[in-house]
């Protein structure tokens, strides 16, 4: 049954993604007239894609609190690439992703078309470049999500936040919203630490196939009530991490 579930979900997921991407390509020329309008259309498409994908892969989404209205700057803990699907579902935001994703077959091209920003995490110089792009997105009333742990954690705790990528918000006095992500698999399924977490050195598709075989799981995202502000980015990074840690539930 698990193998059949895998193939059905894989087929439906790819078909849904390609269908939404075709719509994206159809409306992309709107950027020639107004990039702000194109970003609004992109948000709606990304949110619809995330909601459709959640149903296909058996992900029940529990939302606590209210997603911030755009423009917004949002930080969250990072447990898996599924976090992107969850935030797309709930907030329709653009993301800052690790640089190698840009070169993944098909996935990289689709990501570019929806304004995903790619960063070389080992380069401080590249952080400066990405910060300028974040400022540009915020100026066009877009929403940006960042994972300031800078890598996928093991899910035992929320790792310390790197302060470099919150600099645009600090410099422009933009309030920083935060969200806490947690996962749990359905009874009888392998634990979330194995099915959801992707911190081990294993190929993407190896993990994806195991995920798609899982019958069902719940993704919980809790948005903070009040965004945080500050002039010291390192202190603000610590405060944001503590705010995200409070409701965090470690992966089983």
C-alpha positions in Angstrom: 0.0 0.0 0.0 2.9 2.3 0.8 4.4 1.9 -2.7 1.1 2.6 -4.4 0.6 5.7 -2.2 4.0 6.9 -3.2 3.4 6.7 -6.9 -0.1 8.2 -6.7 1.1 11.1 -4.6 4.2 11.6 -6.8 2.1 11.7 -10.0 -0.5 14.1 -8.5 2.1 16.3 -6.9 4.2 16.7 -10.0 1.0 17.3 -12.1 -0.3 19.9 -9.7 3.0 21.7 -9.5 3.4 21.8 -13.3 -0.2 23.0 -13.7 0.3 25.9 -11.3 3.6 26.7 -12.9 1.9 26.9 -16.3 -0.5 29.5 -14.9 2.5 31.3 -13.4 4.2 31.5 -16.8 1.0 32.8 -18.3 0.7 35.7 -15.8 4.5 36.4 -15.6 4.4 39.1 -18.3 2.4 41.3 -15.9 5.8 42.1 -14.4 6.6 44.1 -17.5 3.8 46.6 -16.4 4.1 46.3 -12.6 6.4 44.1 -10.6 4.2 44.8 -7.5 1.2 43.4 -9.3 3.1 40.4 -10.5 4.2 39.7 -6.9 0.6 39.9 -5.7 -0.4 37.3 -8.4 2.5 35.2 -7.4 1.4 35.2 -3.7 -2.0 33.9 -4.7 -0.6 31.2 -6.9 2.0 30.0 -4.3 -0.7 29.9 -1.6 -3.0 27.8 -3.9 -0.1 25.5 -4.8 0.7 24.9 -1.1 -2.9 24.2 -0.2 -3.3 21.8 -3.1 0.0 20.0 -2.3 -0.9 19.6 1.3 -4.0 17.6 0.4 -2.1 15.5 -2.1 0.6 14.4 0.3 -1.7 13.8 3.3 -0.5 16.8 5.3 -3.1 18.2 7.8 -2.2 21.8 8.5 -3.0 23.4 11.9 -2.6 27.1 12.1 -2.4 28.9 15.4 -2.5 32.7 15.4 -2.8 34.8 12.2 -0.3 35.0 9.3 1.0 38.5 8.9 -0.4 40.6 6.0 2.1 41.7 3.4 4.5 43.4 3.4 6.1 41.3 6.1 9.4 39.9 7.2 9.0 36.5 8.8 11.5 34.1 10.5 10.8 30.5 11.5 12.6 27.4 12.7 13.7 25.0 10.0 13.1 21.2 10.1 12.7 20.1 6.5 12.1 21.3 3.0 8.4 20.7 3.9 8.6 24.0 5.8 8.5 25.7 2.5 5.3 23.9 1.5 3.8 24.8 4.9 4.6 28.5 4.6 3.5 28.6 1.0 0.1 27.2 2.2 -0.3 29.6 5.1 1.4 32.8 4.1 2.1 32.7 0.3 5.5 34.3 0.9 8.8 34.3 -1.0 11.8 32.6 0.6 15.5 32.8 1.0 16.9 29.4 0.1 20.3 27.8 0.0 22.2 28.5 -3.2 22.5 24.9 -4.6 18.6 24.7 -4.9 19.0 27.2 -7.8 20.6 24.5 -9.9 18.2 21.6 -9.1 16.5 20.3 -12.2 13.1 21.9 -12.8 12.8 22.8 -9.1 15.4 25.6 -9.5 13.6 27.1 -12.5 10.2 27.0 -10.8 11.7 28.6 -7.7 13.2 31.5 -9.7 9.8 32.2 -11.3 8.2 32.8 -7.9 11.0 35.1 -6.6 12.8 32.7 -4.4 16.2 34.3 -3.3 19.3 32.1 -3.3 22.2 32.6 -0.9 25.6 31.2 -0.5 25.5 30.5 3.2 29.3 30.4 3.5 29.8 33.9 2.0 29.2 37.1 4.0 29.5 39.1 0.7 26.6 37.2 -0.7 24.5 38.0 2.3 24.9 41.7 1.5 23.6 41.0 -2.0 20.6 39.0 -0.8 19.8 41.7 1.8 19.5 44.2 -1.0 17.0 41.9 -2.8 15.0 41.5 0.5 14.8 45.3 0.8 13.5 45.5 -2.8 10.9 42.8 -2.1 9.6 44.6 1.0 9.5 47.9 -0.9 7.1 46.2 -3.4 4.8 45.1 -0.5 5.8 41.4 -0.7 6.3 39.0 2.1 9.6 37.3 2.8 10.3 34.3 5.0 13.8 33.5 6.3 15.1 30.5 8.2 17.8 32.2 10.4 19.1 28.9 11.8 20.7 28.9 8.3 20.4 25.1 8.1 17.9 22.3 8.8 18.1 21.3 12.5 17.8 17.9 14.0 14.5 18.9 15.6 15.7 18.5 19.1 15.8 22.2 19.8 15.7 25.5 17.9 19.3 26.3 17.0 20.8 29.8 17.5 19.6 32.3 14.9 22.2 33.9 12.6 21.8 37.7 12.6 23.1 38.5 9.2 19.8 38.0 7.3 17.7 40.1 9.6 19.9 43.1 8.9 17.5 44.5 6.2 14.6 44.5 8.7 16.8 46.2 11.4 18.2 48.8 9.0 14.8 49.7 7.6 13.1 49.5 11.0 10.7 46.7 9.7 9.0 44.7 12.5 10.0 41.0 12.3 7.2 38.5 12.6 8.0 34.9 13.8 6.4 31.5 13.5 7.1 28.1 15.1 6.9 24.9 13.1 6.3 21.4 14.5 5.3 18.1 13.0 3.8 14.8 14.1 3.0 11.7 12.1 -0.2 9.7 12.4 -0.4 6.6 14.7 1.2 3.6 13.2 3.6 5.7 11.0 7.3 6.1 11.6 8.3 9.0 13.9 8.4 12.5 12.5 12.2 12.6 13.2 12.6 10.0 10.5 9.8 10.9 8.0 9.9 14.7 8.3 13.4 15.6 9.4 16.0 15.9 6.7 19.2 16.7 8.6 20.9 13.4 7.7 23.2 13.3 4.7 20.9 11.5 2.4 19.7 12.4 -1.2 16.6 14.6 -1.5 14.6 12.0 -3.5 15.5 9.2 -1.1 13.9 11.2 1.7 11.0 12.5 -0.4 10.0 8.9 -1.4 9.9 7.9 2.3 7.8 10.9 3.1 5.3 10.2 0.4 4.8 6.6 1.6 3.8 7.9 5.1 0.0 7.7 5.4 -0.6 11.0 7.1 1.0 13.7 9.3 0.2 17.0 10.9 2.1 20.2 10.4 1.5 22.8 13.1 2.5 26.4 12.6 2.0 29.0 15.3 2.4 32.7 14.4 3.5 35.1 17.1 1.0 37.7 18.2 3.3 40.7 18.1 6.3 41.3 15.8 9.7 42.2 17.4 11.8 45.2 16.6 15.3 46.4 17.7 18.4 48.2 16.7 20.9 45.5 17.7 20.5 42.7 15.2 22.4 40.1 17.4 20.2 40.9 20.4 17.1 40.8 18.2 18.2 37.4 16.8 18.4 36.0 20.4 14.9 37.4 21.2 13.4 36.0 18.1 14.9 32.6 18.8 13.5 32.5 22.3 10.1 33.5 21.0 10.1 30.7 18.5 11.4 28.2 21.1 8.5 28.7 23.5 5.8 26.7 21.7 8.3 24.4 19.8 7.6 20.7 20.1 10.7 18.5 19.3 10.4 15.9 16.6 9.4 12.6 18.2 
